[in-house]
Amino acid sequence: MSSKITVQSGVPVPGDRTRNEPNYPWLQMKVGDSFVVYGRTMAASARGSFKRYQKMGKIPANWSVTQRMSVEPSTIDGPSIRLWIVDDEQD
């Protein structure tokens, strides 16, 4: 019986993430910027993070997030989804 799990040696353990370290780059982004996440759960988490920053006044109220399935390949975590910042007042 062969195993489908590959054992790897020498992979470093990542450091602990602090509570203040952001998961998503919202504060470094401007209208038109985007990034890719993998899986619908992560996309929902990113949108929630955006809303929290807006409620704190760190992101303009007229900005919003739009998402589309991305051309990047999906992973085991789910489909690739690209999220953009858009200005609701610009049309």
Z-matrix of the N, CA and C atoms (Angstrom, degrees):
N
C 1 1.456
C 2 1.524 1 108.41
N 3 1.318 2 117.09 1 123.80
C 4 1.461 3 120.30 2 179.27
C 5 1.527 4 109.95 3 -98.84
N 6 1.314 5 115.13 4 145.72
C 7 1.458 6 121.02 5 -179.12
C 8 1.525 7 110.13 6 -88.47
N 9 1.321 8 117.36 7 140.17
C 10 1.458 9 121.82 8 176.21
C 11 1.520 10 111.32 9 -91.49
N 12 1.307 11 117.29 10 -0.08
C 13 1.463 12 122.32 11 178.32
C 14 1.514 13 108.00 12 -97.80
N 15 1.321 14 116.02 13 127.84
C 16 1.453 15 121.39 14 -179.83
C 17 1.520 16 109.34 15 -94.23
N 18 1.317 17 116.70 16 126.81
C 19 1.461 18 122.03 17 176.80
C 20 1.519 19 107.49 18 -86.44
N 21 1.343 20 116.63 19 132.87
C 22 1.461 21 121.82 20 179.09
C 23 1.511 22 109.81 21 -124.01
N 24 1.313 23 116.25 22 137.83
C 25 1.463 24 122.25 23 177.02
C 26 1.519 25 109.68 24 -107.83
N 27 1.307 26 116.19 25 151.61
C 28 1.455 27 121.33 26 173.22
C 29 1.514 28 115.55 27 79.91
N 30 1.325 29 118.95 28 13.33
C 31 1.464 30 121.07 29 177.17
C 32 1.520 31 107.55 30 -85.02
N 33 1.348 32 117.59 31 118.90
C 34 1.470 33 119.04 32 -176.32
C 35 1.529 34 112.09 33 -69.52
N 36 1.324 35 115.12 34 147.70
C 37 1.456 36 121.53 35 176.07
C 38 1.526 37 107.49 36 -79.83
N 39 1.354 38 117.76 37 127.39
C 40 1.469 39 118.25 38 179.66
C 41 1.521 40 111.22 39 -66.52
N 42 1.321 41 115.89 40 152.01
C 43 1.457 42 120.93 41 178.64
C 44 1.514 43 111.29 42 -68.13
N 45 1.319 44 116.20 43 163.72
C 46 1.460 45 121.25 44 178.06
C 47 1.517 46 109.78 45 -68.51
N 48 1.300 47 116.35 46 140.71
C 49 1.459 48 122.02 47 176.69
C 50 1.521 49 107.67 48 -91.14
N 51 1.322 50 115.81 49 133.98
C 52 1.460 51 118.40 50 178.25
C 53 1.519 52 109.71 51 -85.51
N 54 1.294 53 116.63 52 160.32
C 55 1.466 54 122.42 53 -179.79
C 56 1.529 55 111.31 54 -62.05
N 57 1.321 56 117.19 55 -31.40
C 58 1.458 57 121.10 56 -177.12
C 59 1.529 58 113.35 57 -81.93
N 60 1.318 59 116.98 58 -10.05
C 61 1.457 60 120.42 59 -179.39
C 62 1.527 61 109.60 60 -80.35
N 63 1.330 62 117.95 61 120.85
C 64 1.467 63 119.59 62 -175.78
C 65 1.524 64 112.97 63 -71.85
N 66 1.330 65 115.64 64 146.31
C 67 1.457 66 121.32 65 175.88
C 68 1.523 67 111.03 66 -82.11
N 69 1.301 68 117.22 67 -31.52
C 70 1.458 69 122.50 68 -172.97
C 71 1.525 70 109.52 69 -124.93
N 72 1.343 71 117.52 70 148.65
C 73 1.469 72 121.21 71 -172.15
C 74 1.527 73 115.33 72 -85.73
N 75 1.321 74 118.77 73 29.81
C 76 1.465 75 121.14 74 -174.56
C 77 1.518 76 113.95 75 -52.13
N 78 1.319 77 117.57 76 -42.00
C 79 1.461 78 120.44 77 -173.78
C 80 1.528 79 112.90 78 -72.31
N 81 1.324 80 118.30 79 -16.34
C 82 1.455 81 121.84 80 177.43
C 83 1.530 82 111.82 81 -97.03
N 84 1.327 83 117.08 82 -0.59
C 85 1.462 84 120.92 83 -173.80
C 86 1.521 85 112.33 84 -98.94
N 87 1.336 86 115.04 85 157.76
C 88 1.456 87 121.99 86 173.06
C 89 1.531 88 107.75 87 -128.66
N 90 1.312 89 117.42 88 171.79
C 91 1.456 90 122.39 89 -178.51
C 92 1.532 91 109.26 90 -55.03
N 93 1.319 92 115.49 91 131.85
C 94 1.461 93 122.11 92 -179.35
C 95 1.511 94 114.19 93 97.14
N 96 1.340 95 118.17 94 -17.95
C 97 1.461 96 121.40 95 178.00
C 98 1.527 97 109.80 96 -74.59
N 99 1.335 98 116.08 97 154.67
C 100 1.465 99 120.33 98 -179.13
C 101 1.518 100 110.97 99 -150.02
N 102 1.321 101 115.69 100 166.72
C 103 1.460 102 122.89 101 173.01
C 104 1.523 103 108.53 102 -151.69
N 105 1.329 104 116.14 103 165.47
C 106 1.461 105 122.19 104 -177.30
C 107 1.519 106 109.63 105 -110.13
N 108 1.332 107 115.95 106 138.17
C 109 1.463 108 123.04 107 170.26
C 110 1.524 109 107.52 108 -122.20
N 111 1.303 110 116.61 109 166.18
C 112 1.458 111 121.28 110 -178.02
C 113 1.517 112 110.40 111 -120.96
N 114 1.314 113 115.43 112 115.08
C 115 1.458 114 121.92 113 179.00
C 116 1.513 115 112.36 114 103.54
N 117 1.313 116 115.48 115 145.85
C 118 1.467 117 120.73 116 -178.51
C 119 1.524 118 112.15 117 -66.60
N 120 1.331 119 116.61 118 -32.01
C 121 1.466 120 120.58 119 178.98
C 122 1.526 121 110.30 120 -64.64
N 123 1.333 122 116.54 121 -42.64
C 124 1.456 123 119.59 122 179.84
C 125 1.531 124 110.73 123 -68.51
N 126 1.328 125 117.84 124 -35.66
C 127 1.471 126 120.71 125 176.78
C 128 1.528 127 110.08 126 -63.79
N 129 1.325 128 117.13 127 -42.69
C 130 1.461 129 120.88 128 178.29
C 131 1.531 130 110.63 129 -64.02
N 132 1.324 131 117.16 130 -40.31
C 133 1.455 132 121.54 131 177.73
C 134 1.526 133 110.69 132 -62.59
N 135 1.327 134 116.97 133 -41.79
C 136 1.467 135 121.07 134 179.41
C 137 1.525 136 110.82 135 -63.96
N 138 1.332 137 117.26 136 -43.53
C 139 1.468 138 119.95 137 179.17
C 140 1.526 139 110.59 138 -64.00
N 141 1.324 140 117.50 139 -39.43
C 142 1.466 141 121.09 140 176.78
C 143 1.515 142 111.85 141 -62.97
N 144 1.317 143 116.22 142 -40.06
C 145 1.461 144 121.42 143 177.39
C 146 1.529 145 110.21 144 -62.04
N 147 1.326 146 116.93 145 -42.87
C 148 1.463 147 121.97 146 178.00
C 149 1.528 148 110.06 147 -58.25
N 150 1.330 149 116.96 148 -47.50
C 151 1.473 150 121.50 149 -179.54
C 152 1.527 151 111.71 150 -61.97
N 153 1.332 152 117.19 151 -39.40
C 154 1.470 153 120.00 152 178.67
C 155 1.536 154 110.63 153 -63.12
N 156 1.338 155 116.50 154 -43.04
C 157 1.460 156 119.72 155 177.07
C 158 1.527 157 110.72 156 -62.37
N 159 1.330 158 117.67 157 -37.82
C 160 1.465 159 120.06 158 177.28
C 161 1.517 160 111.29 159 -63.58
N 162 1.320 161 117.20 160 -43.96
C 163 1.472 162 120.55 161 179.76
C 164 1.518 163 111.49 162 -63.08
N 165 1.346 164 117.11 163 -29.60
C 166 1.462 165 121.11 164 177.35
C 167 1.526 166 111.55 165 -80.69
N 168 1.334 167 117.71 166 -5.34
C 169 1.450 168 121.45 167 179.93
C 170 1.521 169 114.21 168 80.80
N 171 1.324 170 117.72 169 15.32
C 172 1.463 171 121.04 170 -178.66
C 173 1.526 172 112.62 171 -90.11
N 174 1.329 173 116.99 172 -12.61
C 175 1.463 174 123.07 173 178.36
C 176 1.521 175 106.91 174 -129.96
N 177 1.340 176 118.66 175 135.50
C 178 1.467 177 120.81 176 -178.86
C 179 1.538 178 112.71 177 -55.91
N 180 1.321 179 115.49 178 142.21
C 181 1.473 180 121.25 179 -177.46
C 182 1.522 181 112.63 180 -65.36
N 183 1.342 182 117.80 181 -25.39
C 184 1.462 183 119.82 182 -178.75
C 185 1.527 184 112.95 183 -84.64
N 186 1.336 185 118.59 184 0.10
C 187 1.460 186 122.01 185 175.78
C 188 1.522 187 109.15 186 -89.33
N 189 1.326 188 115.89 187 149.92
C 190 1.458 189 121.18 188 173.74
C 191 1.525 190 109.01 189 -144.04
N 192 1.314 191 115.49 190 175.67
C 193 1.463 192 122.03 191 -179.95
C 194 1.518 193 108.25 192 -113.66
N 195 1.315 194 115.69 193 135.45
C 196 1.459 195 120.26 194 171.38
C 197 1.522 196 107.27 195 -122.66
N 198 1.303 197 116.61 196 150.77
C 199 1.462 198 119.88 197 -177.91
C 200 1.515 199 110.87 198 -136.26
N 201 1.329 200 114.95 199 150.96
C 202 1.455 201 122.78 200 175.91
C 203 1.519 202 108.17 201 -144.73
N 204 1.320 203 115.65 202 154.43
C 205 1.459 204 119.33 203 172.42
C 206 1.520 205 106.84 204 -59.85
N 207 1.310 206 117.24 205 140.56
C 208 1.449 207 121.77 206 -173.80
C 209 1.524 208 111.29 207 -99.91
N 210 1.326 209 115.84 208 161.57
C 211 1.460 210 120.57 209 175.81
C 212 1.529 211 111.34 210 -79.55
N 213 1.339 212 117.40 211 -14.69
C 214 1.454 213 119.90 212 176.28
C 215 1.527 214 108.41 213 -63.00
N 216 1.321 215 117.99 214 146.98
C 217 1.470 216 119.50 215 -178.34
C 218 1.525 217 112.09 216 -66.14
N 219 1.315 218 115.69 217 146.52
C 220 1.458 219 121.17 218 175.63
C 221 1.522 220 109.00 219 -70.58
N 222 1.325 221 115.53 220 162.62
C 223 1.459 222 120.70 221 178.62
C 224 1.521 223 108.44 222 -124.70
N 225 1.294 224 115.40 223 -176.67
C 226 1.462 225 120.53 224 176.89
C 227 1.530 226 110.87 225 -62.61
N 228 1.363 227 116.73 226 -22.61
C 229 1.463 228 121.55 227 178.93
C 230 1.520 229 112.58 228 -77.95
N 231 1.325 230 116.91 229 -12.67
C 232 1.453 231 120.04 230 177.72
C 233 1.508 232 112.28 231 131.62
N 234 1.328 233 116.19 232 -172.01
C 235 1.459 234 120.55 233 -177.27
C 236 1.527 235 111.31 234 -67.48
N 237 1.312 236 115.69 235 151.86
C 238 1.464 237 119.45 236 175.63
C 239 1.524 238 107.88 237 -83.18
N 240 1.322 239 115.05 238 132.17
C 241 1.460 240 122.24 239 -176.47
C 242 1.527 241 107.92 240 -129.52
N 243 1.330 242 116.45 241 126.91
C 244 1.463 243 121.08 242 178.25
C 245 1.522 244 108.78 243 -97.75
N 246 1.345 245 115.47 244 134.36
C 247 1.465 246 122.05 245 178.50
C 248 1.520 247 109.09 246 -115.51
N 249 1.336 248 116.86 247 132.86
C 250 1.455 249 123.69 248 178.55
C 251 1.519 250 110.31 249 -117.99
N 252 1.333 251 115.49 250 151.59
C 253 1.464 252 120.68 251 168.25
C 254 1.522 253 106.43 252 -92.84
N 255 1.324 254 115.64 253 130.31
C 256 1.465 255 121.80 254 176.85
C 257 1.525 256 108.97 255 -125.40
N 258 1.331 257 115.67 256 153.06
C 259 1.457 258 121.92 257 177.16
C 260 1.527 259 107.10 258 -99.73
N 261 1.325 260 116.66 259 115.56
C 262 1.470 261 121.07 260 -176.82
C 263 1.514 262 112.74 261 -66.59
N 264 1.326 263 117.92 262 -18.10
C 265 1.459 264 121.08 263 -178.60
C 266 1.522 265 112.63 264 -88.65
N 267 1.331 266 117.45 265 -12.69
C 268 1.472 267 120.99 266 178.42
C 269 1.525 268 109.07 267 -95.18
N 270 1.284 269 117.02 268 125.68
C 271 1.474 270 120.72 269 175.24
C 272 1.485 271 111.33 270 -141.19
